């Protein structure tokens, strides 16, 4: 048996890391590609009552480009909280066209309500600071919202 080249070792290490990151996602949730400015987002889609209730609870890690988009059945002043959620998150509340209404930072394992500033149809959760670090603010539009499945 020959030894692995430096490239081969990197490929194996990259595969192991990718497998670990994939394991942090729920295999039963579909992924949607969204965008904010020049940034690509891999969003797990939660569009049923049950998946919206669970959200990112009990997750320990989330890759930087990964998030979760909540699809609600109606435009309303939806609120989020962090019970049993171990990751600090930022949530952007979006209207039916994908326009950012407001962004709220949320601390792990709290029951504080973080609510939309207006009638929201979607909420996009990312690692804390993701929106601020990329300059995403109220009035900006998240691309790809129109391709999301309807709420059930």
C-alpha positions in Angstrom: 0.0 0.0 0.0 1.3 3.4 -0.9 0.9 6.5 1.3 -1.6 9.2 0.6 -0.5 12.4 -1.0 -1.1 15.7 0.9 -4.1 16.2 -1.5 -5.5 12.8 -0.7 -5.2 13.5 3.1 -7.0 16.8 2.6 -9.8 15.2 0.6 -10.3 12.6 3.3 -10.3 15.2 6.0 -12.7 17.4 4.0 -15.0 14.4 3.5 -15.0 13.7 7.2 -15.8 17.3 8.1 -18.6 17.4 5.4 -20.1 14.2 6.8 -20.1 15.7 10.4 -21.7 18.9 9.2 -24.4 17.0 7.3 -25.1 15.0 10.4 -25.9 18.2 12.2 -28.8 18.8 9.8 -32.0 16.9 10.0 -32.1 14.5 7.1 -35.8 14.7 6.7 -35.9 18.5 6.1 -35.6 19.8 2.5 -32.9 22.3 1.7 -33.6 25.5 -0.2 -31.0 27.8 -1.8 -31.6 31.4 -0.7 -29.4 34.5 -1.2 -28.7 37.8 0.5 -26.6 40.2 -1.6 -23.6 38.1 -2.8 -24.1 35.5 -0.1 -25.5 32.0 -0.6 -27.6 30.5 2.1 -28.4 26.7 2.5 -31.7 26.9 4.4 -33.4 23.9 5.9 -37.2 24.4 5.2 -39.7 24.0 8.0 -43.2 24.5 6.6 -45.4 22.2 8.8 -46.7 22.9 12.3 -44.6 20.2 13.8 -41.3 21.2 12.1 -41.9 24.8 12.9 -42.4 23.9 16.6 -39.1 22.0 16.7 -37.0 24.4 14.6 -33.3 24.3 15.6 -33.9 22.8 19.0 -31.2 20.5 20.4 -28.7 21.4 17.7 -25.1 21.8 18.9 -23.6 23.3 15.7 -24.5 24.8 12.4 -22.2 25.6 9.4 -21.8 29.4 8.7 -23.7 29.3 5.4 -26.5 27.1 6.8 -29.8 28.4 8.3 -33.4 27.5 8.7 -36.4 29.2 7.0 -39.8 29.0 8.7 -42.7 29.2 6.3 -45.9 30.3 8.0 -49.4 29.8 6.6 -50.4 33.4 7.0 -48.9 36.9 7.3 -48.8 37.8 11.0 -46.7 39.2 13.8 -44.9 35.9 14.3 -42.6 35.5 17.3 -39.7 33.1 18.0 -38.1 31.9 21.2 -35.1 29.7 22.1 -36.4 27.0 24.5 -34.1 23.9 24.1 -32.0 25.7 21.5 -28.3 25.7 22.2 -27.0 27.9 19.4 -27.1 31.7 19.6 -29.1 32.8 16.6 -30.2 35.8 14.6 -33.6 35.8 13.0 -34.7 37.9 10.1 -38.5 38.3 9.8 -39.5 38.5 6.1 -42.7 39.6 4.4 -44.4 37.6 1.6 -42.0 39.1 -1.0 -38.9 38.2 1.1 -38.2 41.7 2.2 -36.5 41.9 5.6 -38.8 43.5 8.2 -36.4 43.3 11.2 -33.5 41.2 12.5 -33.3 40.1 16.1 -30.5 38.4 18.0 -31.6 35.5 20.3 -29.6 33.9 23.1 -29.6 30.2 23.7 -32.1 28.5 26.1 -34.2 31.6 26.8 -37.9 32.1 26.5 -37.9 35.7 25.5 -40.1 36.5 22.6 -38.5 37.9 19.5 -41.3 39.2 17.2 -41.7 40.5 13.7 -42.0 44.3 13.3 -44.8 43.8 10.8 -46.8 41.1 9.1 -44.3 38.4 8.3 -44.7 35.3 6.2 -41.2 33.9 6.8 -38.5 33.8 9.4 -34.9 33.0 8.6 -32.6 31.9 11.4 -28.8 32.0 11.0 -25.9 31.9 13.4 -25.8 35.0 15.6 -24.4 38.0 13.8 -24.7 36.5 10.3 -27.0 39.3 9.0 -25.0 42.1 10.7 -21.6 40.9 9.5 -22.9 40.8 5.9 -24.7 44.1 6.1 -28.2 42.6 5.7 -30.8 45.1 7.2 -34.5 45.9 7.1 -35.6 46.7 3.6 -33.2 44.3 1.9 -34.6 41.3 0.0 -33.7 37.6 0.5 -33.6 35.9 -2.9 -35.3 32.5 -3.5 -38.3 32.9 -1.2 -40.7 32.5 -4.1 -39.4 28.9 -4.7 -40.2 27.7 -1.1 -42.9 25.2 -0.6 -46.2 26.5 0.9 -46.9 26.1 4.5 -48.9 23.0 5.5 
